[in-house]
Amino acid sequence: MTIKKQIDSGRKVIKLSATFFALVLVLIACKKEETGIGADLQNGNLNVIVQDTFTIKTYSEEIVEMESDETSVGLLGAYNDPVFGKVNCGFVTQIVPENLDPQFTDLGEFNMDSVVLALSYTSINYYANIEDIVVEVYEIDDVLTREDQDYYTSDTPTLIDASNNLVLDAIEGTEIKVDFVANSIVGADTLSPQLRINLDTEVGEGLITDALDGQMGSNFQTTTFKGLYVKVAVGGEAPGTGTVLYFNLEDILSRLTLYYTNGEGEAEEFDFRINTTTARYNKIDYDRTGTVVADALADQTLGEEAFYLQGGSVRGFIEFPHITDFYTNVDGEFEPKIINNAQLILPIQDFQTDPYDPATRIFLGRVEDEKKSVFILDYSFGTAVSGNTVTYDEENKEFRFLMTQEIQAILNGDLENVGYRVYASGFFASSIERIIFNGSNTSLKDRPRLEITYTEY
């Protein structure tokens, strides 16, 4: 029985843990062992030939609906990309009390000193530029469900009060300094770098009032406090400006903390955590108005000059329309060959002054239907996405995919020649990196090519 690993609209049908996808983004590449199909047949009597003039069709494809729930990576920020357009990222999440039966004293016997929403950075700290941000936080009115409900980047949360930004002194639009290098000093503790957002103390007072009223039980996130929507204020950002931050929401340091002084003058604190039980999703808005990417999505022929990939929003598409003719000679006669090695080389546009670095790892998926893809034969030995990705060659500014078994199977008639989608490894809407690939007929020096080394009988 053949086991196929499917990729559904940019994600595997079997949901993998969001933590795994965060790790995929930073895995160190291992060099793939090239398949030596036909290598044992080479000898002095056979003619080994290399050909790279095959016709390739390239274009871009929009992912209309991308599921973004159950990811440990929270995206927060906005940037204005002159090629891809504007991107605005926030996240919606439940919080759960560390103790379902807290023993708070009467409100009149303590002072609420501060309320802090702390967000721990991932190993990838940010994308685009490093800029301070203006954060907005709102209480949501949606009952989120983790297990049997899907959430998408296009989903918009319902707010309790859209005019009530919970951030302290929010009316002034205070910027928060972005610093993912310096440790955070909290009281006597030295903690790893994190973004700390001060909320209005009324938030903490309200939560303690709920606890005193017996509303801090197991139904807390469905009836008492349903969750938070964390976003950034955006305005008329100039092209080439802005930043998106990456946070590990399941880290123990990502939490909402109430700091208060009790009636005895002692400092105390109480945490609300974001963990593996809380429902959450990334909310991402794209505005490609007037961009070349918008044009490319509307007109596939523009993919001959360049085609694109962007996180969980845009993916590249590649076809080899005449590859089966490879087994036919100039007289139209069937003439099979032994494929020793086949590689797909995808050059990209990556300039040192460009703040939008390309994704470091991508993979190919053979088209299964309008939404699903399967891993190609040369990389499907791996049980997960990490075993099927290739690493960016920064020196040559290209990605190289081994396709020996895949091309041989197409030529032998074992596979249909249906085309391939190019995915970013963090396709669970947990990344916002983008790539500009040179198209099949680009005016630039390097074009995408299929390079086949073969032996004639």
JOJO-V606467 format. One record per pair of residues at least 24 apart in sequence whose C-alpha atoms are under 10 Angstrom apart, sorted by the first residue. I is the first residue (numbers start at 1). GAP is how many residues later the second one is. Records with the same first field share a line. If there is no record, write none. Layout:
I=GAP, GAP
//
This chain:
3=377
4=369, 370, 371, 372, 373, 376
5=360, 367, 368, 369, 370, 371, 375, 377, 378, 379, 380
6=359, 360, 361, 362, 365, 366, 367, 368, 369
7=358, 359, 360, 361, 364, 365, 366, 367, 368, 378, 416, 420
8=58, 59, 360, 361, 362, 363, 364, 365, 366
9=54, 55, 56, 57, 58, 303, 304, 360, 361, 362, 363, 364, 414, 418, 419
10=53, 55, 56, 57, 301, 302, 303, 304, 305, 355, 361, 362, 363, 411, 412, 413, 414, 415, 416, 417, 418, 419
11=55, 56, 57, 301, 360, 361, 362, 374, 412, 414, 415, 416, 417, 418
12=360, 361, 362, 372, 373, 415, 416
13=359
15=55, 413
16=54, 55, 368, 369, 412
17=53, 54, 55, 259
18=50, 51, 52, 53, 54, 55, 232, 258, 408, 410, 412
19=51, 52, 53, 54, 229, 230, 231, 257
20=51, 52, 364, 365, 366, 406
21=50, 51, 52, 363, 364, 365, 404, 405, 406, 407, 408, 409, 410
22=49, 50, 51, 52, 100, 101, 102, 224, 225, 226, 403, 404, 406, 408, 409
23=50, 99, 100, 101, 363, 402, 403
24=337, 360, 361, 362, 363, 365, 401, 402
25=98, 99, 334, 335, 336, 337, 361, 399, 400, 401, 402, 405, 406
26=96, 97, 98, 334, 335, 399, 400
27=333, 334, 359, 364
28=332, 333, 358, 363
29=331, 332, 357, 358, 360, 361, 362, 363
30=357, 359, 360, 361
31=359, 360
32=346, 347, 355, 356, 357, 358, 369, 370
33=345, 369
34=306, 307, 308, 309, 344, 368, 369, 370
35=305, 306, 307, 343, 367, 368, 369, 370
36=303, 304, 305, 368, 369
37=301, 302, 303, 304, 367, 368, 371, 417
38=299, 300, 301, 302, 303, 416, 417
39=299, 300, 301, 302, 415, 416
40=300
41=297, 299, 414, 416
42=296, 298, 412, 413, 414, 415
43=412
45=411, 412
46=408, 409, 410, 411
47=407, 408, 409, 410
48=290, 291, 292, 405, 406, 407, 408, 409
49=290, 291, 403, 404, 405, 406, 407
50=290, 291, 292, 401, 402, 403, 404, 405
51=291, 398, 399, 400, 401, 402, 403
52=290, 291, 292, 293, 396, 397, 398, 399, 400, 401
53=396, 397, 398, 399
54=266, 267, 268, 269, 271, 272, 394, 395, 396, 397, 398
55=264, 265, 266, 267, 268, 385, 386, 393, 394, 395
56=248, 262, 263, 264, 265, 266, 267, 383, 384, 385, 391, 392, 393, 394
57=243, 244, 246, 247, 260, 261, 262, 263, 264, 362, 382, 383, 384, 391
58=242, 243, 244, 245, 246, 247, 248, 249, 250, 258, 259, 260, 261, 262, 361, 362, 363, 379, 380, 381, 382, 383, 390
59=237, 238, 240, 241, 242, 243, 244, 245, 246, 247, 248, 249, 256, 257, 258, 259, 260, 362, 378, 380, 381
60=233, 234, 235, 236, 237, 238, 239, 240, 241, 242, 243, 246, 247, 248, 249, 254, 255, 256, 257, 258, 361, 362, 377
61=235, 236, 237, 239, 246, 247, 248, 252, 253, 254, 255, 256, 360, 361
62=231, 232, 234, 235, 236, 246, 247, 248, 250, 251, 252, 253, 254
63=247, 248, 249, 250, 251, 252, 308
64=88, 89, 90, 248, 249, 250
65=86, 87, 88, 89, 90, 247, 248
66=84, 85, 86, 87, 88, 89, 218, 245, 246, 247, 361, 362, 363
67=83, 84, 85, 86, 87, 88, 214, 215, 216, 245, 360, 361, 362
68=82, 83, 84, 85, 86, 87, 212, 213, 214, 215, 216, 244, 359, 360, 361, 362
69=24, 77, 80, 81, 82, 83, 84, 210, 211, 212, 213, 214, 359, 360, 361
70=76, 77, 80, 81, 206, 207, 208, 209, 210, 211, 212, 358, 360
71=177, 178, 179, 205, 208, 209, 210, 211, 357, 358, 359
72=50, 174, 175, 176, 177, 178, 179, 202, 203, 204, 208, 209, 210, 358
73=47, 48, 49, 51, 172, 173, 174, 175, 176, 177, 178, 208, 209, 353, 355, 356, 357, 358
74=45, 46, 47, 48, 156, 170, 171, 172, 173, 174, 175, 176, 206, 207, 208, 209, 355, 356, 357
75=51, 52, 155, 156, 169, 170, 171, 172, 173, 174, 206, 207, 208, 209, 354, 355, 356, 357
76=50, 57, 59, 154, 155, 156, 167, 168, 169, 170, 171, 206, 207, 208
77=49, 50, 54, 55, 56, 57, 58, 153, 154, 155, 156, 157, 165, 166, 167, 168, 169, 207
78=49, 50, 55, 153, 154, 155, 156, 157, 159, 163, 164, 165, 166, 167, 206, 207, 208
79=48, 49, 50, 155, 158, 159, 160, 161, 162, 163, 164, 165, 277
80=48, 156, 157, 158, 159, 160, 161, 162, 163, 206, 207, 208
81=47, 156, 157, 158, 159, 160, 161, 206, 207, 210, 274, 275, 353
82=156, 157, 158, 159, 206, 208, 209, 210, 211
83=156, 157, 205, 207, 208, 209, 210, 211, 225, 353
84=202, 203, 204, 205, 206, 207, 208, 209, 210, 224, 225, 226, 230, 350, 351, 352
85=154, 155, 201, 202, 203, 204, 205, 206, 207, 208, 209
86=151, 152, 153, 154, 155, 156, 199, 200, 201, 202, 203, 205
87=147, 155, 156, 157, 197, 198, 199, 200, 201, 345
88=143, 144, 145, 146, 154, 155, 156, 195, 196, 197, 198, 199
89=64, 141, 142, 143, 154, 155, 156, 193, 194, 195, 196, 197, 343
90=45, 46, 47, 63, 139, 140, 141, 142, 154, 155, 191, 192, 193, 194, 195
91=46, 62, 66, 137, 138, 139, 140, 189, 190, 191, 192, 193
92=45, 46, 47, 48, 50, 52, 63, 64, 65, 135, 136, 137, 138, 139, 187, 188, 189, 190, 191
93=46, 47, 51, 128, 133, 134, 135, 136, 137, 156, 181, 182, 185, 186, 187, 188, 189
94=45, 46, 48, 49, 50, 51, 52, 126, 127, 128, 131, 132, 133, 134, 135, 178, 179, 180, 181, 183, 184, 185, 186, 187
95=125, 126, 130, 131, 132, 133, 160, 161, 176, 177, 178, 179, 180, 182, 183, 184, 185
96=120, 121, 122, 123, 124, 125, 129, 130, 131, 159, 160, 175, 176, 177, 178, 179, 181, 182
97=110, 114, 119, 120, 121, 123, 124, 158, 159, 160, 173, 174, 175, 176, 177
98=157, 172, 173, 174, 175, 176
99=117, 118, 119, 171, 172, 173
100=111, 114, 115, 116, 117, 118, 119, 120
101=110, 111, 113, 114, 115, 116, 117
102=106, 109, 110, 112, 114, 115, 168
103=105, 108, 109
104=104, 105, 107, 108, 158, 166
105=103, 107, 157, 158
106=102, 103, 106, 156, 157
107=98, 99, 101, 102, 105, 155, 156
108=154, 155
109=152, 153, 154, 155, 156
110=150, 151, 152, 153, 154, 155, 156, 157, 158
111=90, 94, 148, 149, 150, 151, 152, 154, 156
112=88, 89, 90, 91, 92, 93, 96, 146, 147, 148, 149, 150, 155, 156, 157
113=87, 88, 91, 145, 146, 147, 148, 154, 155, 156
114=54, 84, 85, 86, 87, 88, 89, 90, 91, 143, 144, 145, 146, 147, 155
115=52, 53, 81, 82, 83, 84, 85, 86, 87, 88, 89, 90, 141, 142, 143, 144, 145, 154, 155, 156
116=51, 52, 79, 80, 81, 82, 83, 84, 85, 88, 139, 140, 141, 142, 143, 155
117=50, 77, 78, 79, 80, 81, 82, 113, 136, 137, 138, 139, 140, 141, 154, 155, 156
118=75, 76, 77, 78, 79, 80, 129, 131, 134, 135, 136, 137, 138, 139
119=74, 75, 76, 77, 78, 127, 128, 129, 130, 131, 132, 133, 134, 135, 136, 137, 155
120=60, 71, 72, 73, 74, 75, 76, 126, 127, 128, 129, 130, 131, 132, 133, 134, 135
121=58, 59, 60, 71, 72, 73, 74, 124, 125, 126, 127, 128, 130, 132, 133
122=58, 71, 72, 123, 124, 125, 126, 127, 129
123=57, 123, 124, 125
124=56, 121, 122, 123, 124, 307
125=53, 54, 55, 56, 68, 69, 119, 120, 121, 122, 123
126=52, 54, 117, 118, 119, 120, 121, 305, 306
127=115, 116, 117, 118, 119, 228, 229, 230, 304, 305, 306, 307
128=112, 113, 114, 115, 116, 117, 226, 227, 228, 229, 304, 305
129=111, 112, 113, 114, 115, 116, 225, 226, 227
130=47, 48, 49, 50, 111, 112, 113, 114, 115, 225
131=44, 45, 46, 47, 48, 110, 111, 112, 113, 114
132=42, 43, 44, 45, 46, 47, 110, 111
133=40, 41, 42, 43, 44, 45, 98, 99, 100, 101, 109, 110, 111, 112
134=33, 36, 38, 39, 40, 41, 42, 43, 63, 97, 98, 99, 100
135=30, 31, 32, 35, 38, 39, 40, 41, 62, 63, 95, 96, 97, 98, 99
136=28, 29, 30, 31, 32, 34, 37, 38, 61, 63, 93, 94, 95, 96, 97
137=25, 27, 28, 29, 30, 31, 33, 60, 62, 91, 92, 93, 94, 95
138=24, 25, 26, 27, 28, 29, 89, 90, 91, 92, 93
139=25, 26, 27, 64, 86, 87, 88, 89, 90, 91
140=85, 86, 87, 88, 89
141=81, 82, 84, 85, 86, 87
142=79, 80, 81, 83, 84, 85, 86
143=78, 79, 80, 82, 83, 84, 136
144=77, 78, 82, 83, 134, 135, 136, 137
145=76, 77, 132, 133, 134, 135
146=130, 131, 132, 133, 134, 135
147=130, 131, 132
149=130
150=129, 130, 131
151=128, 129, 130, 131, 132
152=129, 130, 131, 132, 277
153=128, 129, 130, 131, 132, 133, 159, 160, 275, 276
154=128, 129, 130, 131, 132
155=126, 127, 128, 129, 130
156=73, 127, 128, 129
157=71, 72, 126
158=71
159=68, 69, 70
160=66
165=34, 35, 64, 65
166=31, 32, 33, 34, 35, 36, 37, 62, 64
167=30, 31, 32, 33, 34, 36, 63
168=29, 30, 31, 32, 33, 34, 35
169=29, 30, 31
170=28, 29, 30
173=60
175=57, 58
178=65, 67
180=65
191=62
192=61
193=60
194=53, 54, 59, 60
195=50, 52, 59
196=58, 59, 60
197=59
198=58, 59
199=57, 58, 59
201=57, 58, 59
203=55
204=52, 53, 54, 55, 56, 66
205=53, 55
207=51
208=50, 62
221=57, 58
227=51, 52, 53
228=52
229=51, 52, 53, 54
230=52, 53
231=52, 53
240=114, 115, 116
241=114
242=113
243=112, 113
244=187, 188, 189
245=186, 187
246=184, 185, 186
247=183
248=26
249=24, 25, 26, 27, 31
250=24, 25, 26, 27, 28
251=24, 25
281=148, 149
282=146, 147, 148
283=146
284=28, 29, 145, 148
285=28
286=27
293=143
301=138
302=137, 138, 139, 140
303=134, 135, 136, 137, 138, 139
304=134, 135, 136, 137, 138, 139, 143
305=132, 133, 134, 135, 136, 137, 138, 139, 142
306=42, 43, 130, 131, 132, 133, 134, 135, 136, 137, 138, 141
307=41, 128, 129, 130, 131, 132, 133, 135
308=40, 114, 126, 127, 128, 129, 130, 131
309=49, 50, 53, 112, 113, 114, 115, 123, 124, 125, 126, 127, 128
310=48, 49, 113, 114, 117, 119, 121, 122, 123, 124, 125, 126
311=48, 112, 113, 114, 115, 116, 117, 118, 119, 120, 121, 122, 123, 124
312=111, 112, 113, 114, 115, 116, 117, 118, 119, 120, 121, 122
313=114, 116, 118, 119, 121
314=108, 109, 110, 120, 121
315=106, 107, 108, 109, 112, 119, 120
316=48, 104, 105, 106, 107, 108, 119, 120, 121
317=47, 48, 49, 50, 102, 103, 104, 105, 106
318=46, 48, 100, 101, 102, 103, 104, 121, 122, 130
319=98, 99, 100, 101, 102
320=87, 97, 98, 99, 100, 129, 130
321=96, 97, 98
322=95
323=84, 87, 88, 94, 127
324=83, 84, 86, 87, 88, 89, 92, 93
325=86
326=85
327=84, 85
335=121, 122
336=75, 76, 119, 120, 121
337=71, 74, 75, 117, 118, 119, 120
338=70, 115, 116, 117, 118, 119
339=65, 66, 68, 69, 72, 113, 114, 115, 116, 117
340=64, 65, 68, 112, 113, 114, 115
341=61, 62, 63, 64, 66, 67, 110, 111, 112, 113, 114
342=59, 60, 61, 62, 63, 64, 65, 66, 108, 109, 110, 111, 112
343=56, 57, 58, 59, 60, 61, 64, 106, 107, 108, 109, 110
344=55, 56, 57, 58, 59, 60, 104, 105, 106, 107, 108
345=53, 54, 55, 56, 57, 101, 102, 103, 104, 105, 106
346=46, 51, 52, 53, 54, 55, 91, 92, 93, 94, 100, 101, 102, 103, 104
347=45, 46, 49, 50, 51, 52, 53, 89, 90, 91, 92, 98, 99, 100, 101, 102
348=44, 45, 46, 48, 49, 50, 51, 87, 88, 89, 90, 91, 98, 99, 100
349=48, 49, 86, 87, 88, 89, 95, 97
350=44, 47, 48, 85, 86, 87
351=46
356=76, 77, 78, 79
357=76, 77, 78
358=34, 36, 39, 66, 74, 75, 76, 77, 78, 79
359=32, 33, 64, 65, 66, 67, 72, 73, 74, 75, 76
360=29, 30, 31, 32, 33, 34, 39, 64, 65, 73, 74, 75
361=25, 27, 28, 29, 30, 31, 32, 38, 62, 63, 64, 65
362=24, 26, 27, 28, 29, 30, 37, 39, 60, 61, 62, 63, 64, 65
363=24, 25, 26, 27, 28, 36, 37, 38, 57, 58, 59, 60, 61, 62
364=24, 25, 26, 37, 39, 55, 56, 57, 58, 59, 60, 61
365=54, 55, 56, 57, 58
366=40, 49, 50, 51, 52, 53, 54, 55, 56
367=49, 50, 51, 52, 53, 54
368=50, 51, 52
369=49
372=49
373=46, 47, 48
374=46, 47
375=45, 46
376=25, 26, 27, 29, 30, 31, 44
377=25, 26, 27, 28, 29, 30, 32
378=24, 25, 26, 27, 28, 29
379=24, 26, 27
385=40, 41, 42
386=39, 40
388=37
389=34, 35, 36
390=35
397=40, 49
398=39, 40, 48, 50
399=38, 49
400=48, 49, 50
401=49
402=48, 49
403=47, 48, 49
404=47, 48, 49
407=43, 45
//
